[in-house]
Amino acid sequence: MHKFLSLTRVTLKNSMGMLSDGNSKKLTTILLYGFLGICMLPLMFALYFFVDTMLTNFHFLDQDATILALTFYICCFVTFFFAIFLVPSIFFFSNDGETLLALPLKPEVILGSKFITVLIYEYSFVFMVLLPSVAAIIKHGDLGIVSILAILLVFLLLPIYPLVLSSIISLLVMCFVPFFKNRDRFNLISSGCTIVLALGFAIYVNSASFTQSNPQELMELLLSGNNSLIAVLGYLFPNAIFAAKAIVENDILQLIFFLLISFVSLLLCLLLAKAIYFKGLIGFSETNSNRKKLSHQELGKAAHQKNRIITYTKKELKLLFRTPAYMMNCVATTFIVPILMLLIPLVQGVTIDASLLPQEIMAMMNDYWYYFLIGGIVIGLFIGNMGLVSSTSISREGTNLIFMKYIPMPLKDQLFAKVLSGVFLAVITDILTIVLFGFLFPVFPLPMLILTLAASLVSTVLANYIGIYLDLSHPKLVWEQEATAVKNSISGIIAMFGGWGCAALVGIAAYMLPNEIIKYASIALLIAMLILSCILHHKMDSFAFKQFKKY
């Protein structure tokens, strides 16, 4: 226990130190995190409004626990999803693996300390979902002693079970490392397999309960009361169900079940780590080289002059795809989130047949074109910095930032290429999202979908320019592992949550304002985004030149 506590304390101390970029003053860092908290407020307000409205509407049907369990399910899924990318980075891709192997430490001790580190990271996402949900249930319910105790324990223990699930999947996949000669290639393949297995398992378990229930059965469950509708949530996160019932019903037995699931799952994860963790960790950082010799023709082709911006953009994209930590945290995140948002209802058979709607409604959609414009702006703001590509492009250079100063290429072109790499991945995601959305809901006219895509491109470009400006202002150049440059970059975090907050503000404004104002406000907002993007592009060179003097 002493070794575990000591290692955990050191790991947490190093991790908390990584939250600073190493250059900014402490007060500046605190102010930046304060600004990040402000960016989260619109998202938290939107979630509170949703939970409060649902509790108001479903209270008379005695389905309060179902609504709370749904929010806890969202919280668990968010934890599970982000842990898919974070767990391999902390457990295997960190550079302290070989150092820890040389120390007299048991595998469960090492993994336990790393588990605590990941858990601390996940609390930021958990609290953002739990705080509005719990505030809404406190407003509507008369809570007893058990309910208050359950709320406190839920804040501390709810993310443990989904984090254990993602950890077990990563351990099982990574234990095959010793059987592969080319470790770099396997690291990429295993990362993809981890994501596919985890999300496939989650979608299958969640969709099973929905597909087994027809609309008539769901209506009977809804009207029967006694929180019976909670059965349709599935069995992937049973801890969410027990936690919700413990709070709403003031039930000590449900709270005990919640505690048992959390602690037993953690114990099983540590036992599994004791058996297979070292098998994946030993030799994980080894690489393989094919020692390919280039011919004179290949050398001449490589030296052939091409467009330098395109060449630099390709270099950035290759680095993102070939580095496992960047592949999982930047590329995979950007593509998987929109697919996941649309794949779940597709698997569950949630579609809208255009032939069932009256022609008047179909024609009316063309009259409300400005809502599609707003929808495109929201999509672009939400996706623009989700992959943290542009907002960590300077931080990912690390100690190699000096190369940007003396290679024979203007600094403005280098930065523009970095923005292009982020825009390229985000735009693909925009297109994929809107195409899949149009396939899933064919009621929307094609011209409106094209309008949505055009608006999303404008907001995506602006989001990436803002992201690289933030990273130029506060880059994280001191790091020991690639994942740190992405996950612990304050500029990337602010860019991502700031974009989500702006998307939430635009959506809330569109919901509250009258149609006549939205019509002109959407056009004005789109034009303002175009002008701001041009200004940022024009000023980027001079701004970067001033910032590079500080590094």
C-alpha positions as CSV (number, residue, x, y, z in Angstrom):
1,M,0.0,0.0,0.0
2,H,2.9,2.4,0.8
3,K,4.4,1.8,-2.7
4,F,1.0,2.4,-4.3
5,L,0.3,5.6,-2.4
6,S,3.9,6.9,-3.1
7,L,3.6,6.1,-6.9
8,T,0.1,7.6,-7.1
9,R,1.3,10.8,-5.4
10,V,4.2,11.1,-7.8
11,T,2.1,10.3,-10.8
12,L,-0.5,12.8,-9.9
13,K,2.1,15.5,-9.1
14,N,3.7,15.0,-12.5
15,S,0.3,15.0,-14.2
16,M,-0.9,18.2,-12.5
17,G,2.4,19.8,-13.4
18,M,1.7,18.9,-17.0
19,L,-1.4,21.1,-17.0
20,S,0.8,24.1,-17.3
21,D,2.6,25.0,-20.5
22,G,5.8,25.7,-18.7
23,N,6.0,29.4,-19.8
24,S,2.9,31.2,-18.6
25,K,2.7,32.6,-15.1
26,K,0.6,30.9,-12.5
27,L,-2.0,33.7,-12.5
28,T,-2.3,33.5,-16.3
29,T,-2.9,29.7,-16.1
30,I,-5.6,30.2,-13.5
31,L,-7.3,32.8,-15.6
32,L,-7.2,30.6,-18.6
33,Y,-8.8,27.7,-16.7
34,G,-11.4,30.2,-15.4
35,F,-12.2,31.1,-19.0
36,L,-12.5,27.4,-19.8
37,G,-15.0,27.1,-17.0
38,I,-17.0,30.0,-18.5
39,C,-17.0,28.2,-21.8
40,M,-18.6,25.2,-20.2
41,L,-21.5,27.2,-18.7
42,P,-23.6,27.2,-21.9
43,L,-23.3,23.4,-22.2
44,M,-24.2,22.9,-18.5
45,F,-27.1,25.3,-18.8
46,A,-28.4,23.5,-21.8
47,L,-28.2,20.1,-20.0
48,Y,-29.9,21.6,-16.9
49,F,-32.7,22.9,-19.1
50,F,-33.1,19.5,-20.7
51,V,-33.2,17.6,-17.5
52,D,-35.5,20.1,-15.8
53,T,-37.9,20.0,-18.7
54,M,-37.9,16.2,-18.8
55,L,-38.4,15.9,-15.1
56,T,-41.3,18.3,-15.2
57,N,-43.0,16.4,-18.1
58,F,-42.4,12.9,-16.7
59,H,-42.9,13.5,-13.0
60,F,-46.7,12.8,-13.3
61,L,-45.9,9.5,-15.0
62,D,-43.6,8.5,-12.1
63,Q,-40.5,8.3,-14.3
64,D,-38.1,10.6,-12.4
65,A,-35.5,7.9,-11.9
66,T,-35.6,7.1,-15.6
67,I,-34.6,10.7,-16.6
68,L,-31.9,10.8,-14.0
69,A,-30.6,7.3,-15.1
70,L,-30.5,8.6,-18.6
71,T,-28.2,11.5,-17.6
72,F,-26.0,9.1,-15.6
73,Y,-25.9,6.9,-18.7
74,I,-24.7,9.9,-20.8
75,C,-22.1,10.6,-18.2
76,C,-20.9,7.0,-18.1
77,F,-20.8,6.8,-21.9
78,V,-18.8,10.1,-22.1
79,T,-16.3,8.6,-19.6
80,F,-16.2,5.3,-21.5
81,F,-15.7,7.1,-24.8
82,F,-12.9,9.4,-23.7
83,A,-11.2,6.6,-21.8
84,I,-11.0,4.6,-25.0
85,F,-8.4,7.2,-26.2
86,L,-6.9,8.1,-22.9
87,V,-6.3,4.7,-21.3
88,P,-3.8,3.4,-23.9
89,S,-1.9,6.7,-23.9
90,I,-1.5,6.6,-20.1
91,F,-1.2,2.9,-19.6
92,F,1.1,2.0,-22.5
93,F,2.2,5.0,-24.7
94,S,3.8,6.9,-21.8
95,N,7.6,7.1,-21.6
96,D,7.8,6.1,-18.0
97,G,7.0,2.5,-18.8
98,E,10.6,1.3,-19.0
99,T,11.5,3.2,-15.8
100,L,8.6,1.6,-13.8
101,L,9.5,-1.8,-15.1
102,A,13.0,-1.5,-13.6
103,L,11.5,-0.7,-10.1
104,P,10.4,-3.4,-7.6
105,L,6.7,-2.7,-8.3
106,K,3.9,-5.1,-9.0
107,P,1.8,-4.7,-12.1
108,E,-1.4,-4.0,-10.2
109,V,0.4,-1.2,-8.3
110,I,1.6,0.5,-11.5
111,L,-1.8,0.2,-13.2
112,G,-3.6,1.3,-10.1
113,S,-1.7,4.5,-9.9
114,K,-2.2,5.2,-13.6
115,F,-5.9,4.3,-13.2
116,I,-6.2,7.1,-10.5
117,T,-4.5,9.5,-12.9
118,V,-7.0,8.7,-15.7
119,L,-9.9,9.0,-13.2
120,I,-8.8,12.5,-12.2
121,Y,-8.9,13.5,-15.9
122,E,-12.4,12.0,-16.3
123,Y,-13.8,13.9,-13.3
124,S,-13.8,17.2,-15.4
125,F,-16.2,15.6,-17.9
126,V,-18.2,13.8,-15.2
127,F,-18.9,17.0,-13.2
128,M,-19.9,18.9,-16.3
129,V,-22.8,16.4,-16.8
130,L,-23.6,15.6,-13.2
131,L,-23.8,19.1,-11.7
132,P,-26.7,20.3,-13.9
133,S,-28.5,16.9,-13.6
134,V,-28.2,16.8,-9.8
135,A,-29.2,20.5,-9.6
136,A,-32.4,19.7,-11.5
137,I,-33.3,16.7,-9.4
138,I,-32.7,18.7,-6.2
139,K,-35.1,21.3,-7.5
140,H,-37.9,18.7,-8.2
141,G,-37.3,16.2,-5.4
142,D,-37.6,16.1,-1.6
143,L,-34.4,14.2,-0.9
144,G,-33.7,12.1,2.1
145,I,-30.5,11.2,3.9
146,V,-29.8,8.2,1.6
147,S,-30.4,10.3,-1.4
148,I,-27.9,13.0,-0.3
149,L,-25.3,10.3,0.5
150,A,-25.9,8.7,-2.9
151,I,-25.4,12.0,-4.6
152,L,-22.0,12.5,-2.9
153,L,-20.9,8.9,-3.8
154,V,-22.1,9.2,-7.3
155,F,-19.8,12.2,-7.9
156,L,-16.9,10.2,-6.7
157,L,-17.6,6.6,-8.0
158,L,-19.8,6.9,-11.1
159,P,-16.9,7.0,-13.6
160,I,-15.1,4.0,-12.1
161,Y,-17.2,1.3,-13.8
162,P,-17.0,2.7,-17.4
163,L,-13.3,3.4,-16.9
164,V,-12.8,-0.2,-15.9
165,L,-14.6,-1.4,-19.0
166,S,-12.3,0.6,-21.3
167,S,-9.2,-0.4,-19.3
168,I,-10.1,-4.1,-19.6
169,I,-10.5,-3.8,-23.4
170,S,-7.2,-2.1,-23.7
171,L,-5.4,-4.7,-21.6
172,L,-6.8,-7.5,-23.6
173,V,-5.8,-6.0,-26.9
174,M,-2.3,-4.8,-25.8
175,C,-1.3,-8.2,-24.3
176,F,-0.6,-9.4,-27.9
177,V,2.2,-6.9,-28.3
178,P,5.0,-9.5,-27.7
179,F,3.8,-11.6,-30.7
180,F,4.4,-8.8,-33.3
181,K,7.8,-7.8,-34.7
182,N,6.8,-4.4,-36.0
183,R,5.7,-2.7,-32.8
184,D,4.9,0.6,-34.4
185,R,2.5,-0.9,-36.9
186,F,0.9,-3.0,-34.2
187,N,0.5,0.0,-31.9
188,L,-1.6,1.7,-34.7
189,I,-3.6,-1.5,-35.4
190,S,-4.2,-2.2,-31.8
191,S,-5.4,1.3,-31.2
192,G,-8.0,1.0,-33.9
193,C,-9.0,-2.5,-32.7
194,T,-9.5,-1.1,-29.2
195,I,-11.8,1.7,-30.5
196,V,-13.8,-0.7,-32.7
197,L,-14.2,-3.3,-30.0
198,A,-15.2,-0.8,-27.3
199,L,-17.7,1.1,-29.4
200,G,-19.1,-2.0,-31.1
201,F,-19.7,-3.6,-27.6
202,A,-21.3,-0.4,-26.3
203,I,-23.6,0.0,-29.3
204,Y,-24.6,-3.7,-29.3
205,V,-25.5,-3.9,-25.6
206,N,-27.3,-0.5,-25.7
207,S,-29.3,-1.4,-28.9
208,A,-30.3,-4.8,-27.7
209,S,-32.9,-3.6,-25.2
210,F,-34.4,-1.1,-27.7
211,T,-34.7,-3.6,-30.6
212,Q,-36.5,-6.1,-28.3
213,S,-39.2,-3.6,-27.4
214,N,-41.9,-2.4,-29.8
215,P,-43.6,1.0,-29.6
216,Q,-46.6,-0.5,-27.9
217,E,-44.5,-2.1,-25.1
218,L,-42.6,1.2,-24.6
219,M,-45.9,3.1,-24.3
220,E,-47.1,0.5,-21.7
221,L,-43.9,0.9,-19.8
222,L,-44.2,4.7,-19.9
223,L,-47.8,4.7,-18.6
224,S,-47.3,2.0,-15.9
225,G,-45.2,4.4,-13.8
226,N,-42.9,3.2,-11.0
227,N,-39.9,4.2,-13.2
228,S,-40.6,1.1,-15.4
229,L,-39.2,2.8,-18.5
230,I,-35.7,2.6,-17.0
231,A,-35.6,-1.0,-18.4
232,V,-35.0,0.2,-21.9
233,L,-31.6,1.8,-21.1
234,G,-29.9,-1.6,-21.4
235,Y,-27.3,-3.3,-19.2
236,L,-24.0,-1.7,-20.3
237,F,-23.9,0.6,-17.3
238,P,-26.0,-0.9,-14.6
239,N,-24.3,1.4,-12.0
240,A,-26.2,4.3,-13.6
241,I,-29.6,2.6,-13.0
242,F,-28.8,1.7,-9.3
243,A,-27.5,5.2,-8.7
244,A,-30.6,6.9,-10.1
245,K,-32.9,4.7,-8.1
246,A,-30.9,5.3,-4.9
247,I,-31.3,9.0,-5.3
248,V,-34.9,9.2,-6.4
249,E,-36.3,6.4,-4.2
250,N,-34.0,7.1,-1.2
251,D,-33.2,3.4,-1.3
252,I,-30.2,2.1,0.7
253,L,-30.2,-1.3,-1.1
254,Q,-29.9,0.3,-4.5
255,L,-26.9,2.4,-3.2
256,I,-25.3,-0.8,-1.9
257,F,-25.6,-2.4,-5.4
258,F,-24.1,0.7,-6.9
259,L,-21.1,0.5,-4.5
260,L,-20.6,-3.2,-5.2
261,I,-20.5,-2.7,-8.9
262,S,-17.9,0.0,-8.6
263,F,-15.6,-1.8,-6.2
264,V,-15.9,-5.3,-7.6
265,S,-15.3,-4.1,-11.2
266,L,-12.2,-2.3,-10.0
267,L,-10.9,-5.4,-8.2
268,L,-11.4,-7.5,-11.3
269,C,-9.5,-5.0,-13.4
270,L,-6.5,-5.0,-11.0
271,L,-6.5,-8.9,-11.0
272,L,-6.5,-8.9,-14.8
273,A,-3.6,-6.3,-14.7
274,K,-1.7,-8.6,-12.4
275,A,-1.9,-11.4,-15.0
276,I,-1.3,-9.6,-18.3
277,Y,-0.3,-6.0,-17.9
278,F,3.4,-6.6,-18.0
279,K,3.0,-8.7,-21.2
280,G,1.9,-5.7,-23.1
281,L,4.2,-3.2,-21.4
282,I,7.5,-5.1,-21.9
283,G,9.1,-4.0,-25.1
284,F,6.3,-1.7,-26.1
285,S,8.5,1.1,-27.1
286,E,10.7,-1.0,-29.4
287,T,10.6,-0.1,-33.1
288,N,11.3,-1.9,-36.3
289,S,13.1,-0.7,-39.4
290,N,13.0,-2.3,-42.8
291,R,16.3,-0.4,-43.8
292,K,14.9,0.3,-47.3
293,K,17.5,1.7,-49.8
294,L,16.4,4.4,-52.1
295,S,17.5,4.2,-55.8
296,H,18.8,7.2,-57.7
297,Q,15.4,7.5,-59.4
298,E,13.6,7.6,-56.1
299,L,16.1,10.1,-54.7
300,G,15.5,12.3,-57.7
301,K,11.8,12.0,-57.3
302,A,12.0,12.9,-53.6
303,A,14.1,16.0,-54.4
304,H,11.6,17.2,-57.1
305,Q,10.2,20.6,-56.1
306,K,6.5,20.6,-55.3
307,N,4.1,23.1,-53.7
308,R,5.6,23.7,-50.3
309,I,2.3,24.3,-48.5
310,I,0.9,21.0,-49.8
311,T,4.1,19.2,-49.0
312,Y,4.1,20.6,-45.4
313,T,0.4,19.7,-45.0
314,K,1.1,16.1,-46.1
315,K,3.9,16.0,-43.5
316,E,1.5,17.1,-40.8
317,L,-1.1,14.5,-41.8
318,K,1.4,11.7,-42.0
319,L,2.6,12.6,-38.5
320,L,-0.9,12.5,-37.2
321,F,-1.7,9.1,-38.8
322,R,1.7,7.5,-38.0
323,T,1.9,8.5,-34.3
324,P,-0.4,6.2,-32.2
325,A,-1.1,8.8,-29.6
326,Y,-2.0,11.4,-32.2
327,M,-3.9,8.9,-34.2
328,M,-6.1,8.0,-31.3
329,N,-6.6,11.4,-29.7
330,C,-6.7,13.6,-32.9
331,V,-7.7,11.6,-35.9
332,A,-9.9,8.9,-34.4
333,T,-11.8,11.3,-32.2
334,T,-12.7,13.6,-35.1
335,F,-14.2,10.8,-37.2
336,I,-15.8,8.6,-34.5
337,V,-17.9,11.1,-32.7
338,P,-20.3,12.0,-35.6
339,I,-20.4,8.5,-36.8
340,L,-21.3,7.3,-33.3
341,M,-24.0,9.9,-32.9
342,L,-25.7,8.7,-36.0
343,L,-24.9,5.0,-35.9
344,I,-26.7,4.3,-32.6
345,P,-30.1,5.5,-33.9
346,L,-29.4,3.7,-37.2
347,V,-28.8,0.4,-35.4
348,Q,-31.9,0.9,-33.3
349,G,-34.0,1.6,-36.5
350,V,-34.8,5.2,-35.8
351,T,-35.5,6.7,-39.2
352,I,-38.1,9.1,-40.7
353,D,-39.7,8.1,-43.9
354,A,-40.2,11.1,-46.1
355,S,-43.3,9.6,-47.8
356,L,-45.2,9.7,-44.5
357,L,-45.0,13.5,-44.2
358,P,-47.4,15.8,-46.0
359,Q,-46.1,17.7,-49.0
360,E,-46.9,20.9,-47.2
361,I,-44.4,20.1,-44.5
362,M,-41.8,19.1,-47.0
363,A,-42.3,22.4,-48.9
364,M,-42.2,24.4,-45.6
365,M,-38.7,23.3,-44.9
366,N,-37.4,25.4,-47.8
367,D,-39.0,28.4,-46.2
368,Y,-37.0,27.8,-43.0
369,W,-33.7,27.7,-44.7
370,Y,-32.0,29.8,-42.0
371,Y,-32.4,27.0,-39.5
372,F,-30.3,24.8,-41.8
373,L,-27.8,27.7,-41.9
374,I,-27.7,27.8,-38.1
375,G,-27.4,24.0,-38.0
376,G,-24.3,24.2,-40.3
377,I,-22.7,26.8,-38.1
378,V,-23.3,24.7,-35.0
379,I,-21.9,21.6,-36.6
380,G,-18.7,23.4,-37.7
381,L,-18.1,25.0,-34.3
382,F,-18.7,21.6,-32.6
383,I,-16.4,19.6,-34.9
384,G,-13.8,22.3,-35.8
385,N,-11.5,21.7,-32.9
386,M,-12.9,18.4,-31.6
387,G,-9.8,16.6,-32.9
388,L,-7.4,19.2,-31.4
389,V,-5.4,19.2,-34.6
390,S,-4.9,23.0,-35.2
391,S,-5.2,23.9,-31.5
392,T,-2.2,21.6,-30.6
393,S,-0.1,22.0,-33.8
394,I,2.5,24.1,-32.1
395,S,2.5,22.1,-28.9
396,R,3.1,18.9,-30.8
397,E,6.4,20.3,-32.1
398,G,7.7,20.3,-28.5
399,T,11.5,20.9,-28.3
400,N,11.7,20.6,-32.1
401,L,10.0,24.0,-32.5
402,I,13.4,25.4,-33.3
403,F,13.2,23.7,-36.7
404,M,10.3,26.0,-37.7
405,K,12.5,29.0,-37.3
406,Y,15.3,28.1,-39.7
407,I,13.9,25.7,-42.3
408,P,13.7,27.4,-45.8
409,M,10.0,28.1,-45.6
410,P,8.2,31.3,-44.4
411,L,6.6,30.9,-41.0
412,K,3.2,32.1,-42.4
413,D,3.2,29.2,-44.9
414,Q,4.1,26.7,-42.2
415,L,1.2,27.9,-40.0
416,F,-1.2,27.9,-42.9
417,A,-0.3,24.3,-43.7
418,K,-1.0,23.4,-40.0
419,V,-4.4,25.0,-40.3
420,L,-5.1,23.2,-43.5
421,S,-4.3,19.8,-41.9
422,G,-6.9,20.6,-39.2
423,V,-9.4,21.9,-41.7
424,F,-8.9,18.9,-43.9
425,L,-9.8,16.4,-41.2
426,A,-12.6,18.5,-39.8
427,V,-14.2,19.1,-43.2
428,I,-14.2,15.4,-44.0
429,T,-16.0,14.9,-40.7
430,D,-18.5,17.7,-41.6
431,I,-19.3,16.1,-44.9
432,L,-19.5,12.6,-43.4
433,T,-21.9,13.9,-40.6
434,I,-24.2,15.7,-43.0
435,V,-24.3,12.9,-45.5
436,L,-25.0,10.3,-42.9
437,F,-27.6,12.6,-41.4
438,G,-29.3,13.0,-44.8
439,F,-29.3,9.2,-45.2
440,L,-30.7,8.6,-41.8
441,F,-33.4,11.4,-42.1
442,P,-34.2,11.6,-45.8
443,V,-37.0,14.1,-45.1
444,F,-34.6,17.0,-45.5
445,P,-34.3,18.5,-49.0
446,L,-30.9,18.1,-50.7
447,P,-30.5,21.9,-51.3
448,M,-30.9,22.5,-47.5
449,L,-28.3,19.9,-46.7
450,I,-25.9,21.5,-49.1
451,L,-26.6,24.9,-47.4
452,T,-25.9,23.2,-44.1
453,L,-22.6,21.9,-45.4
454,A,-21.5,25.3,-46.8
455,A,-22.2,27.0,-43.4
456,S,-20.3,24.3,-41.6
457,L,-17.2,24.8,-43.8
458,V,-17.1,28.5,-42.8
459,S,-17.4,27.9,-39.1
460,T,-14.9,25.0,-39.3
461,V,-12.3,27.2,-40.9
462,L,-12.8,29.9,-38.3
463,A,-12.6,27.4,-35.4
464,N,-9.2,26.1,-36.7
465,Y,-7.8,29.6,-37.0
466,I,-8.9,30.4,-33.5
467,G,-7.4,27.1,-32.4
468,I,-3.9,27.8,-33.8
469,Y,-4.0,31.4,-32.4
470,L,-4.6,29.9,-28.9
471,D,-1.8,27.4,-29.3
472,L,0.6,30.2,-30.5
473,S,-0.3,32.1,-27.4
474,H,0.2,29.3,-24.9
475,P,1.9,26.3,-26.5
476,K,2.9,23.3,-24.3
477,L,6.4,22.6,-25.5
478,V,7.7,20.7,-22.5
479,W,6.4,17.1,-22.5
480,E,7.8,13.6,-22.4
481,Q,5.1,11.7,-24.3
482,E,3.0,12.6,-27.4
483,A,-0.3,12.2,-25.6
484,T,0.7,14.9,-23.1
485,A,1.0,17.5,-25.9
486,V,-2.6,16.8,-26.9
487,K,-4.5,15.8,-23.7
488,N,-2.7,18.3,-21.4
489,S,-2.6,21.3,-23.8
490,I,-4.7,24.1,-22.2
491,S,-5.0,25.8,-25.7
492,G,-6.5,22.6,-27.1
493,I,-8.9,22.2,-24.2
494,I,-10.1,25.8,-24.4
495,A,-10.5,25.6,-28.2
496,M,-12.6,22.4,-28.0
497,F,-14.8,23.4,-25.1
498,G,-15.0,27.0,-26.3
499,G,-16.2,25.8,-29.6
500,W,-18.8,23.6,-27.9
501,G,-19.9,26.5,-25.8
502,C,-20.3,28.8,-28.8
503,A,-22.2,26.1,-30.6
504,A,-24.5,25.8,-27.6
505,L,-25.0,29.6,-27.4
506,V,-25.9,29.7,-31.1
507,G,-28.3,26.8,-30.7
508,I,-30.0,28.4,-27.6
509,A,-30.2,31.8,-29.4
510,A,-31.9,30.1,-32.4
511,Y,-34.4,28.4,-30.1
512,M,-35.3,31.6,-28.2
513,L,-35.3,34.3,-30.9
514,P,-38.2,34.8,-33.3
515,N,-37.9,33.6,-36.9
516,E,-37.6,37.1,-38.4
517,I,-34.6,37.9,-36.3
518,I,-33.0,34.5,-36.9
519,K,-33.3,34.9,-40.6
520,Y,-31.1,38.0,-40.7
521,A,-28.9,37.1,-37.7
522,S,-27.8,33.8,-39.4
523,I,-26.7,35.6,-42.5
524,A,-24.9,38.3,-40.4
525,L,-23.2,35.7,-38.3
526,L,-22.0,33.8,-41.4
527,I,-20.6,37.0,-43.0
528,A,-18.9,37.9,-39.7
529,M,-17.2,34.5,-39.5
530,L,-15.9,34.9,-43.1
531,I,-14.5,38.4,-42.3
532,L,-12.9,37.2,-39.1
533,S,-11.3,34.2,-40.8
534,C,-9.7,36.6,-43.4
535,I,-8.5,38.9,-40.7
536,L,-6.9,36.1,-38.7
537,H,-5.2,34.7,-41.8
538,H,-3.8,38.1,-42.6
539,K,-2.5,38.8,-39.1
540,M,-1.2,35.3,-38.4
541,D,2.3,36.0,-39.6
542,S,2.9,39.1,-37.5
543,F,1.3,37.5,-34.4
544,A,3.3,34.3,-34.7
545,F,6.6,36.3,-35.2
546,K,6.0,38.1,-31.9
547,Q,5.1,34.9,-30.1
548,F,8.1,33.0,-31.5
549,K,10.4,35.5,-29.9
550,K,9.2,34.3,-26.5
551,Y,10.0,30.6,-27.1
